[in-house]
Amino acid sequence: MENLTEPQNTYEEPEITLRCNKCDRPITPSEAVLTPTGYRCKDCVSQQQKVYDTSKPLDFVWAFLASVIVGFLGSLLGSFIGFFIFLVAPAAGVAVAEVVRFLTHKRRSLKLFRLVAVGVILGGLPLIVIGLLNLLMSLSAGAFSLYSVLPLAYQVLYLVLAVPSAYYRLSGRRRP
């Protein structure tokens, strides 16, 4: 006769040993976030993190100018190194964020972070426009090759990597 026993489930639910010190909800150790005042659930931490707007009006001017200038310099550097833009673009984004953080004395604002992202885009745009014009001229002259597209692609890649790097470095958020 066959043994018709059900397979046993080896998955064990984690033991709830902690409570959030803000909402008093039971949490497992893997869900707990250690704060200076104790353990909190991820929901309470995300509600409280970085909600303060401490920026001053002049911070927006300095942050925008710095992000355009450093963004352009990073884009210019990227035009000389080609393929290694994969390494330089995130570092340029971090450099933009650190310069802005220094100029604004670490003051924060969601609008400031977005303005910096726009500044990096505007800083990288001139070389993209030049690349597009070169590409159009080579197309009209009939001298098109794949190698004429690469400099433009590297500049676009620079923006794709540098803008989120600067934004997330300044805002302190982690990608979801």
C-alpha positions as CSV (number, residue, x, y, z in Angstrom):
1,M,0.0,0.0,0.0
2,E,1.2,3.5,-0.8
3,N,2.0,6.0,1.9
4,L,-0.2,9.1,1.1
5,T,1.3,11.6,3.5
6,E,1.4,15.2,2.4
7,P,4.8,16.8,1.9
8,Q,5.8,18.9,4.8
9,N,6.5,22.6,4.2
10,T,10.0,23.4,5.4
11,Y,9.4,27.2,5.2
12,E,9.1,28.7,8.6
13,E,7.7,32.2,9.2
14,P,10.2,34.5,10.9
15,E,9.5,35.0,14.5
16,I,8.1,38.4,15.3
17,T,10.3,39.7,18.1
18,L,10.2,43.5,17.7
19,R,7.7,46.3,17.6
20,C,8.0,49.6,15.8
21,N,8.7,52.3,18.4
22,K,6.5,54.8,16.4
23,C,3.4,52.9,15.3
24,D,3.8,49.8,17.6
25,R,3.3,47.4,14.8
26,P,5.0,44.0,15.2
27,I,8.0,43.6,12.9
28,T,10.5,40.9,12.1
29,P,14.2,41.5,12.5
30,S,14.6,41.5,8.7
31,E,11.9,44.3,8.4
32,A,13.4,46.4,11.2
33,V,15.4,49.5,10.6
34,L,17.6,50.7,13.4
35,T,17.2,54.4,14.2
36,P,18.9,56.4,16.9
37,T,15.7,56.0,19.0
38,G,15.2,52.3,18.4
39,Y,13.7,50.0,15.8
40,R,11.1,51.2,13.3
41,C,9.2,49.6,10.5
42,K,10.2,50.6,6.9
43,D,6.9,52.4,6.4
44,C,7.5,54.8,9.4
45,V,11.1,55.4,8.3
46,S,10.1,56.2,4.7
47,Q,7.5,58.7,5.9
48,Q,9.9,60.5,8.1
49,Q,13.0,60.5,5.9
50,K,14.1,63.7,4.3
51,V,10.9,65.6,4.5
52,Y,12.4,68.9,5.6
53,D,12.9,71.7,3.1
54,T,15.8,73.7,4.4
55,S,17.0,75.4,1.2
56,K,17.3,79.2,0.8
57,P,16.4,81.1,-2.4
58,L,20.1,81.7,-3.3
59,D,20.8,78.0,-3.1
60,F,18.8,77.4,-6.2
61,V,20.9,79.9,-8.2
62,W,24.2,78.5,-7.0
63,A,23.1,74.9,-7.4
64,F,21.8,75.5,-11.0
65,L,25.0,77.3,-12.1
66,A,27.2,74.7,-10.5
67,S,25.3,71.8,-12.0
68,V,25.4,73.3,-15.5
69,I,29.1,74.1,-15.3
70,V,30.2,70.8,-13.8
71,G,27.8,68.9,-16.0
72,F,29.3,70.5,-19.1
73,L,32.9,69.8,-17.9
74,G,32.0,66.1,-17.3
75,S,30.4,65.9,-20.7
76,L,33.4,67.5,-22.3
77,L,35.7,65.0,-20.5
78,G,33.4,62.2,-21.7
79,S,33.8,63.3,-25.3
80,F,37.6,62.7,-25.1
81,I,37.5,59.2,-23.4
82,G,34.8,57.5,-25.5
83,F,33.9,54.0,-24.2
84,F,35.1,54.7,-20.7
85,I,32.1,57.1,-20.3
86,F,30.6,54.1,-18.4
87,L,33.0,54.9,-15.5
88,V,33.2,58.7,-15.8
89,A,29.6,59.6,-16.1
90,P,28.4,58.3,-12.6
91,A,31.5,59.9,-11.1
92,A,30.7,63.2,-12.8
93,G,27.2,62.9,-11.3
94,V,28.6,62.4,-7.9
95,A,31.0,65.4,-8.5
96,V,28.0,67.6,-9.4
97,A,26.2,66.5,-6.3
98,E,29.2,67.1,-4.0
99,V,29.9,70.6,-5.5
100,V,26.2,71.5,-5.0
101,R,26.2,70.1,-1.5
102,F,29.2,72.2,-0.6
103,L,27.8,75.4,-2.1
104,T,24.4,75.0,-0.4
105,H,25.9,73.9,2.9
106,K,24.0,70.6,2.7
107,R,20.6,72.3,2.7
108,R,17.9,70.2,1.1
109,S,14.8,70.6,-1.0
110,L,13.1,68.3,-3.5
111,K,12.9,71.3,-6.0
112,L,16.7,71.8,-5.5
113,F,17.4,68.2,-6.4
114,R,15.2,68.4,-9.5
115,L,16.8,71.7,-10.5
116,V,20.2,70.1,-10.3
117,A,19.1,67.3,-12.6
118,V,17.8,69.8,-15.1
119,G,21.2,71.7,-14.8
120,V,23.2,68.5,-15.6
121,I,20.9,67.9,-18.6
122,L,21.4,71.5,-19.9
123,G,25.2,71.2,-19.2
124,G,25.4,68.1,-21.4
125,L,23.1,69.3,-24.1
126,P,25.5,71.5,-26.1
127,L,27.8,68.6,-27.0
128,I,24.7,66.5,-28.0
129,V,23.5,69.3,-30.3
130,I,27.0,69.5,-31.8
131,G,27.0,65.7,-32.3
132,L,23.6,65.9,-34.0
133,L,24.8,68.6,-36.3
134,N,27.9,66.6,-37.2
135,L,25.8,63.6,-37.8
136,L,23.4,65.5,-40.1
137,M,26.3,67.0,-42.0
138,S,27.8,63.6,-42.6
139,L,24.5,62.2,-43.7
140,S,24.0,65.1,-46.2
141,A,27.5,64.6,-47.5
142,G,26.9,60.9,-47.9
143,A,29.8,60.0,-45.6
144,F,27.8,58.2,-42.9
145,S,29.4,55.5,-40.9
146,L,28.7,53.8,-37.6
147,Y,31.7,55.6,-36.1
148,S,30.1,58.9,-36.7
149,V,27.2,57.9,-34.4
150,L,29.4,56.8,-31.5
151,P,30.3,60.2,-30.1
152,L,26.6,61.2,-30.0
153,A,25.8,57.9,-28.3
154,Y,28.5,58.4,-25.7
155,Q,27.1,61.9,-24.9
156,V,23.6,60.5,-24.5
157,L,24.9,57.7,-22.3
158,Y,26.7,60.4,-20.2
159,L,23.4,62.0,-19.5
160,V,21.6,58.7,-18.8
161,L,24.2,57.8,-16.2
162,A,25.2,61.2,-14.7
163,V,21.7,62.7,-14.1
164,P,20.3,59.9,-11.9
165,S,23.7,59.7,-10.2
166,A,23.6,63.4,-9.2
167,Y,19.9,63.3,-8.2
168,Y,20.1,60.2,-6.0
169,R,23.4,61.3,-4.4
170,L,21.8,64.6,-3.4
171,S,18.4,63.3,-2.4
172,G,19.8,60.4,-0.4
173,R,17.1,58.1,-1.7
174,R,17.8,54.7,-2.9
175,R,16.3,53.4,-6.1
176,P,13.2,51.3,-5.5
